[in-house]
Amino acid sequence: MTFSQTVGAMAKRSASAIGPTLRRFWSSVALSIALTGTAIANISREGSFIEENLTKLSLCLFAEIIISWCVILYLESRSEESKTYYSSHKRNLVALGVSILLGALFYVMLDGLTFVAGVRHLCITASLLLLFLVIPNLNKEKGFEMYLVRLFLQLVIAAIFSAVVFLGLAAAVFTVSSLFSLNVFYDFYLKLFVGIFGILGSFLFMAGIPEPGEDISYEAYPKVLKSLITNVVTPLLLLYAAILFVYFAKILITWQWPVGLVSNLVIWYALVGTGVFFFIQPIAHESRWAEIFSKYFPVVIIPLLGMMFVSMGIRVEYYGITESRYYVLLIGLWLLGSMLYLAFSHKKRNAMLIFALAVLIALSTVGPWSAFSVSKWSQNKRLEGICAKYDMVQEGALTPSDKVSQEDRKEISAVILYFERYHTLRDVKLLPDDFTLDAFRELFGFEYDPYGRSYVINIAGPEETDMSLSIAGYDYLFQFEGLAYSEGPKSRLSQGDVSIEYDIDKQVLTVYFKGNEEWSISLKDHVFEIVGGSESGTYVTLNPQDMIIESQSQNLRIKVIMREFYGGLDPSLGEVSIYNVRLSVLVGVSGT
């Protein structure tokens, strides 16, 4: 069946299903209309109080729609199993009651629209969506994948039809307003968009939700979607996996584990790949690419997930756990368990994997194991560890210290900023209950500085940064870019027998030759020798010759060029910190 034929058939079925859909989902339709009205009212809001309450109501109504679907589908599946059929009207009454009750609870939980409340509501909504996908399939051994395909197609069709209707009506309104000089403001089109997608779009989607016991044959798989997945998507995913494996091999050779970026690359690849894996199961036997992907994807992804866990572990060791890292680790653990199940289980029930994810996400929002509790515990431990290093904790209370390094001052401030931004300062165990940021210096002994830039003296490189770069007499060129925005503590580059490592925390550049440390320099010490005698309140500009460091070791000739530099100096500490630096390092091997 072609995609156009599928769209036509599903459109006809949706049009003929207006009555049955209303009978089957009238509670969900009513909630969709309420959500649309609330969203339109929010567009026309006046006052922050109204905005906050309408936003909370919209979020709760969206969750209520999904709850009503889950309840109706659950009751339908129970009726199908027990042969004791609930009437459609009773199912909707139960769904509406449960939705309103839970929606009221969600509204209370969204009090203040805080970070914690928002993330908790987002996770609960995501968990409900996952339950909506699996409830009709929990007791079935097959058919889950085609059920997902059917829902996906219905979502696409609902979006296309709604978009066509919106564009047609918007064009008509624009034409009339232009011809008859009517004042139609832009928010009218936004309200029209919300109204059409909120009511028509949601209704069309509900019209295509399969009935309980409905057999969705593999022949209903659209040829266009089949061709796209088997001939385009799966080869691209396999290519992407090959790229990640090459990078993995580089890591094993250099033994320099990256952090930050690699975690995001792997986790999103694994999630997209898992989704494609489910979609490809009904047609895995029809294409060589699809067969290879279906057979090897669960095995291939396991070592990549291992690389991600090591990368994330390094970041957690340095900076502790936050909510975002918690969820990366949680999703990573679910993916690892799912891949092991898919790789080694002979009797696969893929719906149970989605159900497990829904349960994990729901559990992550409450209790001492929740993302919020674990993150607060981790950041408190991080703060306590830094303070203990300088004997700042005496009998459970903080005492100020002027011996804290600039880097640790920034880290302490960053922890306080995390609690102030995402939680409350009362959650910091070392702080007094009445603590405010105005009392930071008195309590800690230095200024509150989460970005590490509270310096008396500012330092910058020369404005003319386009210095000519002669590579004569050197064998290797290494370029370090954007080090201020690197997420890891160290950055390392290698060519031949030479490796260069820059420690961003310590601001030390180290050169290795044949695996052994050959030469090292502290950039902040180098800059301090130049600007250490500067007077407070000055702005120091380095000379071009100050930006170049040349040296000779036993085996190497080394030339370091700071193409860009911006930093600061606190004379009380006698310490320079570097905000941003771009480096070119030339290395020549003696005897060549």
N, C-alpha and C positions, 0 to 999 in steps of 0.2 A: 504494500500500500504506500503510495507516495505521500509526501508531506501535505500537498494541497488537498488530496483526497481525505487524508486524516483530518485536516482542519475543517473541510466541508462537512464530513460526517459528524464530527464532534460539535460543530456549530449547529447543525440541524437537531442533534440530540439535545443540545442545551436549550434551543428554542422550544422544542416540544416538551421540555422538562420543567417549564415554569411552574405549572401546578404541582407536580410531584416534589420539586425542590422546596417550594413554600411549605408544603405539608411536612416534608422531612426535616427542614432546617428553619422553621419560622422564627424560632428564638434567636438563632444566629443572625438571620436577616435583620431582625429588630435591633439587635446589638450593633450591627454594621451601620444601620441608619443612624443610631444614636452616636456612634463614633464619628461618622461623617459630619453630623450636625455640630458636635463638639469641636471638631477640627476647624470647621468653617467659622464658628464663633470665636475660636482662638485667633484666627487670622484678623478678625475685626476687633480684637480685645482693646481695652483701655485700662491701663493700670497694671502694675506688677502683681498685685494680689490676684486679680482675675486671671492673668496669664499663668501664674503658678498653679492655681486650682484647675483651670481648664487643661493644662498640660498633664497634671496628675490624673484627671478624669479620662483623658484620651489614652494614656498609657494603660490604665486599668481596664477600659473598655476593649482595647486591643487584646489584652490577656483574657478577658471574659469571652470574646468570640472564640478563641482557641479552646478555652475550657468547655464551651458549649459543644464544639465539634467533638472533643474527646469524650464527653459524657454520652452524646448521642451515638457515636460509633461504638462505644463500649456496650451500651444497652442493646444496640442492634446485634452485636456479636454474641452477647449472652442469649438474646432471643433466638438467634440462629442455632446456637448449640443446644439449648434446652427445649426448643420447639414451643416455648411459652412466650408468645409474642406480646411485647408491650405495644400499646397503640402509639402511633406517631405523636399524637397530642400529649400523652403522658410523658413520653421521652423528652419532648421539648419543655414541658413544665418542670421536670426534674433538672434538665440542663440549665434552664433560666434561673431556677432557684439556687443551684450550686454556683453558677457564674456570678450572680449578684452577691452571694455570701462571700465568696473568695475575693471578688472584686473590691468589696468594702474593706476586707482585711488588707489587700494590696494598697488601697488608698491610704489607710492608716500607716502602713509601713513606708510609704513614700513621703512621710512628713518632712518638709523642708527641702525636698529634692536634693539631698546631700549625695556625695560621691558614693558612700556605702549603700544608701537606699537605691540609687540609680543602678549600680552594678548588680545588686541583689535582684531587683525587678527584671533587669535584662537577662540574668541567668535563669530565673524562674520562667520567664517567657520562652527562652530558648529550650528549656527542658520540656515545657508544654508542647511546643512545636514538634519536638522529637517524639513525644508520646503520641501525638496526632498521627504521625507517620506509621507507628508500629502497632497501635492498639488493635486494628482489625487483623493483624498478621501474627500476633504472638503465639497463637496455637496452631499455626499453619507451617508445614514443612517446606512449602514452595509457593511461589507467586509473589513474594515480597518485592523482588526487583521489578517485575512488570507493574506492580502497584505504584512504585516510585516513578516509573516512566509515565504512567497514566496521569499522575498528579502533576508532574513536570510539564507535560504537554498541555494539560488544562490550564495551568498557570500562564504559560506562554500565550495560549489562545485568548484567555481572558484579558491579558495585557494588550494584545494586538487589537482586539475588538474595542476595548475601552479607549485606546489611543486613537483609533480611527474616528470613533464618535466624538471624542474631545476635539481633535483637529478640525473635524467638519463643523461642529458647533462654534468653535472659536473663530474659524474663518468667516462663518456667517455673521457672527456678532461684530467682528472687525469690519466687515464690509458694510453692514448697516450703519455702524457708528461713524465710519468715514464718509459715507454718502449723505447722511442726514445730520452730520456735525453733532453727534451725541458724545457726551463725556463718559467714556467707559474706562475706569481706572484699571491698572495692571492687576490689582488684587482680585478683580472679578474673574479674570482668567485662572488665577490660582484657586479660587473657590470652585470654579467650574471643573477644574482638573481633579480636585479633592472629591467633589460630589460624584463625578462619573466613575472614577476608579474606586471610591469607597463603597458605592452602592452597586453600580452595574458590574464593575470588575469582580467584587467579592461574590456577587450572586452567580456570575458566570462560572467562577471557580467552584463554588459549592455545587453547581449543577453537574459537574463532572466527577465529583467524588464517588468512587465505585460503591455500588450497593453490597451489602453483606452476602457472601456466597457467590458473587459475580466472578465468573471465570474470564480472566483477561489473557487471551491467547497471544502467543509470540508473533502471530501474523499481524497483530495490531501495531507492531513496532514500526514507526515511520522509516521509509527508506533513506530519507535525507538525514535524519538523526543517526541512523545506523551507519551510513557512509561517513558522516562527520566524525563519529566516535572511533570507528575502526580504521579509517584511512588517514585521519588528521590528528585527532587528539591523542590516541595511544602511541603513535610514533613520536610525537612531540614529548610526551611524558617519559618515554624510554630514553630519548635523547637527553632530557633534563636530568634523568637519573645517572646517565653516563657522565655528564658534566660534574655532578656532585661527587661521583666516585673518583674521578680524576683529582678533584680538589681534596677528597679524603686521602688519597694516596700521597699527595703533596704534604698534607699535615703529618702523616706517619713518617715520611722521609725527614722533614725538618723538625718534627716533634714540637711544633708551635701550634697550640690549639687556639683557634679563633673564638671569639665570643660575640654575642649580640646578633649580628647580621645572619650568621649561619643558622642560628636557632629559628629565625623567622623563615628563612628559605626552606628549611627542611620541614617545619611544621605545616606551612601552607601547601607545600608540594605533597606531603603525606595526606592531608585532608582532601585536597582536590583529587589526588590519585585514588583515595578510598571511595569517594563519590563516583568516580568513573568506573572503578572496579565493580560496584553494585550495578551500575547501568549496563555494563558490558556482559554480565553473566548470561542473560537470555540469548545473546548472539555470539558468545565466545567461540563457538564451533564454526562460524561462518567466515572468519578472516584469520589469516596467519598472525597478523599483528595483534589482533584481539586475543587469540589463543596464547601467544607468548606473554602478553601483559597479564592476562588472567592467571596464568600458571606461575609466573615469576615475581610479580609485583609484591606479594606479601613477604617473600624471602628477601628481595632486594632492599626493601625499605628498612629492615631491621638494623643492619649496620649503620645506615644513615641516621636512624633514630639514636643509636648509641653515640654517634658523633655529636648529635644535638645535646644529649644529656651531659656529656663531658663539657661542651661549650657553656651550657647553662650553669653547670656546677661551678665553673671558674668564676662566672659573674656573680653567682650567689655567695661564693666564698669572699669576694671582695666587697660586695655592696648589699648583701643580705637579700631576703625574700620580700618582694612586693606583690600586689595583687596580679599584675600582668605576668610576672615570672611564675607565680603560683599556677595560673591557668595554662601557661605554656607547658609546665611540668605535668599538670593533670591531663591535658589533652595528649601529651606525649606518652604518658603511661597507658592511657586508654588505647592509643594507636599501637603501642608495642604489644599489649595484650591481645588486641584484635588481630594483628598480623600473625602472632603465634598461633592463635585459634584458626585463622584461615589457612595457615601453612600446614598445620599438622592434624587438624580435625577432619575426620572422614565424613561425618554427618553434620553439615553446616546449616545453621539457622541464623542467617544474617540479621534478621529483625531483632534478635536478642542483643546483638552488639550495639544497635542504636538505643535499645531500651537501657542497657547498662550505662551508656553515655548520659542519657537523660537523668538517671538516678545519681550519677557522680556529680553532674552539674548542680542538681538540686541540693545534694548534701554539702556542696562547697559553699553554700550561702548561710548556713546556720551551724552553731556548735563551736567547740574549741578547735575543731579541725578545719573550720571555714577559712576561706582566703583572707578574710579580714583579721581574724584572730591570729592566724599563723604569721601574717605580715607584720602585725603590731608586735608580736613576740620577737620576731627576727630583728626588727629595727631597734627595739629596746635593747636586745643583746648586743647589737652592733654599737650602740651608743655607750653602753656600760663597758664594753671592751676597750674603746678608745679612751674613755675617762679613767679607767683603771690603770692604763698604761702610764698616766701622769699623776697617779695617786690623788685624783680629784674626788674620790668617793671616801668620805670619812664618816663611819657609823651610819651608813645608809643615806647620808646627805652630801650634796655637792659642795665643793670648795673651789674658789677661783684659782686659776693658774695662768702665769704669763710665759710658761715654758712650752706650751703646745705648738707644734710645728704648723706652718701655714696650711699644709695639706690636711692635717687632722682638724684644724679649725674649720676648714671648708666642709669636711665630712660631718663634723658635729652639727654645723649649721644646716647641712643638707638633710640630716635626720629630723631635726626640728621642723624644717620646711615641709618635709613629707607629712608629719603629723598635723601640722597647721593647715595644710592644703587638703588632705584627704580624710583626716579623722579629727581629733581635737588634741590640744596640748595636755589635757588631763589624762590622756592615755600614755603619756611619757612617765614612766615610773620614777625617774630620778628628779622630776620637776615638782616644785610645790604646787598645791592645788590652785593657788591664786596667781600662778605665773603668767606673765605676759611678755611679749617680745621686747617691750621697753626695758625690762629688767634683765635682759640677756647678758649684757656686759658685766653687770654687777654679780651675776650668779656664776658665769664662766670665766670672767677675767679678760675677755676679748670681745670684739664687735661681732654681731650677727652677720655672717657673710656666706650664704649658701653657694654663691657662684665664685668664691675665691678671688674677689676683685677689690676688696677694701684695702687699698694701699695708699700710702702717703705720696709715693713717687710712681708715676706712670712711665713706662719705657716702651719705645717703639723703634722699629727699623727705619731706614731712610725711605722717603717717598718714592724715590727712583728704585724700584725693585727689579727692573728688567736688566740685571747684570749679565754681561756676556759670560758664557760658560765654555771655557776651553778644556777639552778632554785630552789634549796632547800629553803623552807620558803616563796615561792611566789606562787600566784595562777594564774597569767596571764603573758603571754609573747607577746609583740607587736614588730613587725619588720618594720622599715621604710627604704626602699631601693630607691636609685636613686633620692633623693629629689632635686638634682641640676637640673634634667631634667624634673621635674614635671611641667605641664603646668598651674596648678592652684595655687592660693595664699595660700591655706591651704590643708593639708592632714590629714585625720582622720580615726582612727581605733577603733572598739568597740568590747568588749567581756563582757557578763554579765552586771553587773552594772557599769563597768569601761569603759571610753572612753579616748583616747589619741589624742590630736590634735597638729600638728606642723605647725606653721605659717612660711612659707618659706620666706616671705618678712621681717618680724620682727625677725625671727630666735628665736622664743619663743615656748617652749614646755609646754603644759597645760594638766593637768590630771583632768578628771571629774568623780565624783562618784554619781550615782543615779541622773544624770542630772545637778548636781551642781558643780561649780568649786572647786576643792579640793587643788590643788597645781600647781605652775607654776614656770618656770625658763627661763631666757634668756641665751641661749647658748653662744651668742657673749659676754655678760657680764661676764660669767663664764671664757671664754677663755681670755678676757682682763685682768682679775685679775691675770692671770698666766703670760702673755707675755707683759703686759702694760709697763713695765720698760725696754723693750729691746731697743737696740740701732739701729738707722737707718742703713739699708743695710744688716741686719742680716737675717739669715734663721733659724727660731725657730722650733725645733722638740719637740712636747709634750711628756711628760713621760707617761708610761702606766697608772699610778695612776691618771694623769690629765684627762684621758679619761673616768673616772668613777665618777658618781655623785650619792650619796646615801642620802636619806632624809626620814623623818617620818612626816606624817600629822596626823590629828585627827583620820582619819579612815583607812589610807593606809600606807603601807611601799613601798617605791619607789626606784628603782635602774636604773639609766640611763647609758648605755654603748655606747660610741662613737666608733664603730668598725672601722670607717675610718673617717678621717678629713683632709680637705684642705681649707685654708682660707688666709686672709691677714689683715694687720693692717696699717692704716694711722695715725701716731702719731699726725699730725696736727689736726685731727678730734677727736682723742682719741676713735676711733670706729673700731670694728672688723667686717668683713663681711665673710660669710661662702660660699665658692664655692661649696663644696660637703661634705656631711656628711651621714653616714649610722648609724642608731640608733637601738639599742635593748633596750626596756623598760620593766623591770620586776615590777609587782605590786602585793603586797600581801594585803589582807583585814584583818585589825586588828580583833582579836578574832577568826580567823580560823586557 
